[in-house]
């Protein structure tokens, strides 16, 4: 885990402690949902304000890439406002999950918290260099195009070579080139296989290369270097997918939260205006 992820996860312990403690008690001692002097509406509005504030990070990341401040500080603000929002919602509901729209809101808030923590953990296990590169939208958009270009360059090197060269290529390079979403161990394996001694890999290519001409040995290493670049690119794509998988759920729940909040506020105004005090 990176230091950044550890810093963002530490407050989650406090949030979980508050959730557990409030869940076993009624903070205000009564269910004064529509009571005139109840603190619940104020807590609800405060929670809505923090929910809106947490959206600033999404806008900064997607629309204002050259905006003020480092993105990490915006991300930290997003996480911490999310923590505060979760606590305010719990107090707003007086420690209960409620029914109807309130129950839906409670479920969505829990889902947002869980998926957010999941995302922090996933990014915390991704190498820092790869994380920084994936934050660049230009880099992300060019991964596929660059990979196809490398495949074409490898094909041009292999084209017209001898049968022995093709056999060595198919044994030592093609298996790695064929992996669409390689893992880190595949990257290490291709380096050992194509450039390492037999002591590092009993199937190392150096043994088969002995029957090739010096020109074709040079061509093999040229193709192998391109294959390593391809594996690295596809590895970054794998990290990108792993980093973003949780985000689909988190974003979807965020949209659902906005919709549920809208109807929850309408219902509160409706019942409050009709004097259904408890």
N, C-alpha and C positions, 0 to 999 in steps of 0.2 A: 504493500500500500504506500502511495506517495504521501509526503507530509501535508500537501494541500488537502487530500481526501481525509486524512486523519483529523485535521483542523475542522473540516466541515461536518464530520461525523460526531465529534465530541459532544456538541450541544444536543444531539439526538437522544443521548442518555437522559438528559434533564427533561426533555419533552416526553419521553416514554414514562419517566417517573411521575410527571404531572398527570399524564393520561391515566395511569393506573390508579393514582390516589384519588383523582376527581371522579373516576368511574365508580368508586365505591362509596361516594358520599354525594349529598346534594349541597353544593356550595352556599346557596342562598336559603336553604331550609324550606323552600316552598316552590311551587311551579307558577310563578307570577309572569306568565308569558305576555299577557296583555294588561298587566297591572300598571297604572299610570307612573308609579315611582319605581318600577322595576329597572335594575341596571342592565337587563338583557338586551333591550334595543340598542343601547349605547355600545355594548360589547359586539353586537351584530354589525353595527355600522363601522366600528373600529376594525373588525375582521375583514369586512368588505374593502376597507381602505388598504389594508395590508395585502389583500389579494390583488388589488389593482397595482400596488407598488411592485409586487413580485413580477408583474408582466414587463416591467422596464427592461429587465435582462434580455427577454426574448426580442424586444424591439431593438435594443442595442446590438444584439448578435446578428440579427437578420437584416435590419434596415440601416443601421448606423455603424458600419464596421470601422469607420474612422472617427467615431465619437470620442468624447473626453474620457480619460481614465483607462486603466488597464482592464481587460475583460475579466480577469480573475476577481477583481473587486466587485464588479457587477454580478458575477456569479455567486460570490459569497453573500452579497446583499439579497439575491434571489433566494438562496437557501435559508438564511436567517429570518427573512420576512415570512417564508413558508412555515418555519417553526412557530413563530409568533402567531401566525394565522391559525394554525392547528390548535394552539392553546386557547385562543380567543373563541374559536368555534365551540370548543368543548365547554367552556364556561357559559357561552351564550345559550347552549342547550341545557344548562344546569346539570351537567354531568350525565345526561341521558342521550340515547340515540334517537328517541322520538318515533314518530310514525309518518307515513306519507312522504311529502317533500323533505321534511326534516330527516327522516331515515335515509332517503336518497342522498341528501347532502352529507350526512355522516359517513355513508359508505364511500362517496366520492372523495371526501377529504382523507379518509383512511387510505384509499387507493393512491391518491396523490403523494401522501407521505411515504408509503411503501415503495412506489416506483421511483420517487426522488432519491431515497436512500439506496435503492438498487443501482441507480445511475451513478451515484457517487462511488460506490464500491467498484462498479465495472470500470470506470475511468481511473480509479486508483490502482487498478492492476494492469493498466495499459502503459507501456513505456513512454516516458515523458517526451522524448524526441518525436515519437509517432503522434502523440496527442497534439503537440504544437503544430505539426504539419497538417493534421486533419482539421484544424480550426480555420485553415485557409481554404475558402470556397473554390478558388482557382485551381489549387492543387487537387481537390476532390474531383472536380469536373474533368481534369486531364488524365486521371489514372487510366481509364479505359482506353483512351486514344493513344497514350504512350505505350501501353501494353500491346496493343495491336501493331504499333510501329516496330516494337522490339521483335515480335513474332515474325514480321516480314523480313527483318534484318537477319534473323537466325535462318529463315528459309533460304535467303540468298546465299548465305555461307555454305549451307548444306548442299544446295543445288549443284549438280555436276561433279560431285565428289565420288570417289571409288566405293565399291561395295563394302570393303573393310571399314572405310570411314563411316558409312551409313550404319553399319552394324554397331560400331562403337558409340555413335551418337544415339541410336535407339536404346542402347543398354544403359548409358550413363546420364544422358541429358533429357531425352524425351519423357521419361517417367515424371520428372520434376516439372517440365513445361506443361504437362497434361493436367496438373493439379490446379483447379480453378481458385480454390481458397486454401492455400497452404498454411501450415502452422509453423511456429518458430523452429521446431525440430526439423522440419523439411528444409528450412534455410540452412541450418547447420549441416544437415546431411549432404546437400549438394556441394557445399564447400569441401567437406571431407572426401566425397566421392570423386570430384573432378580435379581438385588441387592438392589433396592430401596424400601422404605416403600410405603404403599398405598396412603399416602398423596402426594407422588411425581408422582404416576401413579395409577389410580383407578384399572387398570388391572394388577398390580404388581403380580409377581409369588408367593410372600410370602403367599398369601391366599390359593392358590391351593396346595402349598407344605405341608400344615398342614395334609393332608390325606396320605402322604407318610411316609415310615419308615425312621428313622434317616440315615440309610445307603444309601437309594435312594435319600434323600435330599442332602447328601454329593456328590453323583454322579451327581445330577442335577447341583450343583454349579461348579463341575469340568467341566462338558460339557459347562456350561455357560461361564466360563473363556476362554475355547478354542474358543467358538463362538465369544467372544469379540476380541480375537487375530485375528481371521479370518476376522472379519469386518474391523479391523485396516489395515490388509494387503491389502484387496480389496479396502479400501479407498485410500491407497497410490497408488494403480494401477489406480484409477480414476483420482487422481491428475497428475499421470504420463501421462495419455492420454490427459488431458486438457492442460498440459504444452507442449506436443509435437505436438499437432494437427496443430498449426500455423507453426511449424518448417517444415512440409512437403511442405507447400506453399513457405516458405522462401528459403528452399534449392532448390526446383524446379526452382524458379525464378533466383536463383544464377547461376544454370547451364545454364539456358536460356540466362542470361546476358553474360556469357563467350562466348557462341556461337555467339550471336549477335555482341559482341565487335570484335570478330575475323573477321566477314564479313564486319563490319563497317571500320575496319582498312585497310582491303584489298581494299575496295572501295575507301577509301581516297587516298591510294597510287596509285591506277589505274587512278583515275581522275586527281590527282595532277601531275602524270608523263605525262599526255596527255595535260596539260596546259589549263585546263578548269577554268581559273581564273574568279572571279566575282568581 
